[in-house]
């Protein structure tokens, strides 16, 4: 296949390298011919590095280099071009005008693809004489390493084009997902679940950015915490994406932005690139304070309040590490700390409902019990020394997964605690995407794992928790807070009620009879 790539910037040169390495003939062009020269030199260097890392042989690299040729001007005659991929600046009029000019020089059978990340494909296509030939082909940077591409048909795109391009992408070793032409497409939309909820937790002073990042990594297993991620991407970019998707979905509460971001953007607290963000940076590295030492008495008597699987799990974990666990009927010893596993509820609610001693009763997130970091929730009534003892009991002197000492994060009491709220938001946004028919469950999970680096797809993650258990969490969050962002989706509610997995696809209306 002969592919013309217009735009020799970061994305264009990455797409050119990807296509040439896969064996396609590439025409690379730009409004500034000198940019093409720079891009060709860059691609040569990247191919040499791939050889050094043994990702390519020397012959493969040289062959890929020979397949790329410079073309000028970008809209010159393309009689043999099968596919044009546009990677110019993110401006509707610029892209539309480029495709209008290409219509005059390219054969009718040439497919047009835009690499837009934020503009509606349908709006770009609307300016063409034949909008049916245009499709979105959204790559991620760096293109050769980010092995996921969103194929986005517009409202009038010919139905044969998306599967053809998806097959083309998959033949190169990248994953392809077909996504509806909606704000943020799939990956950027799905990623809002984590960052918007993290910002909400920060707004409420449940924990600081460092604490939330530690819990996201160590309890949920994410590669990066949400604030590390926003600092890496740049808060100016992240904030704009959050606002754009929220506005595109008509101010959906599930995607609601934070009041924290506008002032931070104006102040230049963009993250790593400005030296300060949610974390300070020195020589490009985040300066993270050490965790406070454990200073309480790990041998303090402890009572686990409540019944059910979460309470039983915590009792077994504490017994296994040799804690002085007090069970059975009778009054709670005055020197004991009380631990309550909370699922979508608060410690304060348990204190009131069960008559527990407020000064020494604490919450424990069940999601954290078997990880290398446990999460302790404290109320305003808690005594300072009792907090230290409870933290020491949870730390326990044993070792977490991988042989590392077990850590304990202390957070303020909130419905669901940190990890539960992050997970609830991640799965809720994904379920909403599935419910709206933006992508199939399999595509959602595939794209999120490949594009966002989550340990598992959000819908499969919900299945591991259990749809019914997850529905209980979201209902409790909604009931406790009254915030519509926590309202359970129909996708989750129906599947929990019918004992179906979240990954079960919807039935298309046309297939009902």
C-alpha positions, 0 to 999 in steps of 0.5 A: 500500500502507498500511504501519503502522510501530510505533516512531518511533526511529532505525530507525522514522523511517528506514523511514517516510521510505523508504516514504513517499518510495516512494509508500506511505501510512504510519501512524507510531506509538509507545508514546510519542506525543511520539516520533512528533511528534519523528520527523515533524519529523525526517523533514520535515528529511530530506526538505528536505535531500533537496531541497537535494541534488536527490535529490527535487523539492520536490513529491515531498518535500511529497507524501511528507510528506503520506503520513505520518500519526500513529496512536495507539495502535500497536495500534489497528484497522487495517482498511486496513493491508496491512503492519505493520513493527515497530521497537521495542526489541530484546527478545523478549518486547516484540516478541512481545507487540506482535504478539499484540495486533496479531493481535486488531486487524488483518485476517487478511491483514495481513502482520507484519514485524519489523526485528529485527537479532539475535532469531530470527524464528521465536522471535518468531513462535512466540508468535502464534496464526498464526506464518505471517504474520510475517517478518523485514524487516531494514533498515540505518541510515540506511534511505534511504541503506543500500539493502539489506534482508534478508528473513528468513522464519521456519520457519513463514512462508507461502512467498508472503510473502518474495517479495512483500516482496522485490518491494516493497523492490526497487520502491523502489530498494533491494536485497532478499536473502532470508536464512535465519533464522540468527544474524546473518542475512547481512550481520552474519554475513558481516562477522565474517570481516574483524573476527575475523581482524583481531583475531587478527592483533592478538593475534599482534602481526603488526602494530598496528591502524594498520598492519592498517587501512592494508593493508586499505584500500590492498591489499584496497581496503576503504573502512575498515580493520577497526579504523576500522570497529569504532571507528565502530560501537563495540566494545561493539556489535561485541563483542556481535555477534561473541559472539552469532553465535559462540554461535549457531553453536555456537562455530564456530572460523571465527567465534571471538571474540578475548580482546582485546575484553572488557577493552577494552569494560569499560575504555570503549575503545569507539571514536569515541563514547568518544574512545578505541578502537583509535585515539585521537580528537580532536574526533571524528577519529582521531589517526593517526601518520605513517608512518616515512620510508624511510631505506634504500638503494633501489639495494641489490642484490636477489634474488627467490627462488623460481619461479612466477607470484608470483616472476615478478610481483615480478621484473617490478615491481622491474625496471620501477622500475629496481631492481638486480635480480640474477638467474641462478645463483650465490651471492647477493651478500653485500650483497643483500637477498632477497625471497620472495613468500609465499602462505600460508606464512612467510618462516622456512619459505622460509629453512629450505627453500631455505637463504637468508640469514636476516638479510637475507631478507624476505617480500613479499605477492603481493597487494600487489605491484601496489597503492600499498602493498607489504607486507614481512614480517620474521623475528626473525633480520632485521638492522635495517639490512637491513630498511631497505634492503629497505623502500627497494627495495620503495618504489623511488622510483616511484609507485603507482596514482593517482600517489601515492608507493608506501608499504611496510608492515613486518609480522612474519612470519606464514603468509599475511601480513596481506592474505592472512589477511584475504581468506582469512577474508572468503571462507571465512565467505562460502563457509560461508554459501553451504554452509549454504544461508543465502543464495544466492551472488548474494545473499551478494555483493549484500548484502556490497557494499551493506551492508558496502561491500566493493569486490566480493562475497566469492565473486566476490573468491575467483573473481578470485583463483581457487578453486584458488589460494585453496584452496592459500592456505587449506590452507597456512594450516591446515597451518602453523598447525593452527588449525581456523578456516582449514580450507577449506570444502567449498564452496571445495574442491569448486569448486576441484577441479571447476574451478567458480566460487565463485559457482556455486549449489548444487544443491538436494537435490530437484533431484538426480533 
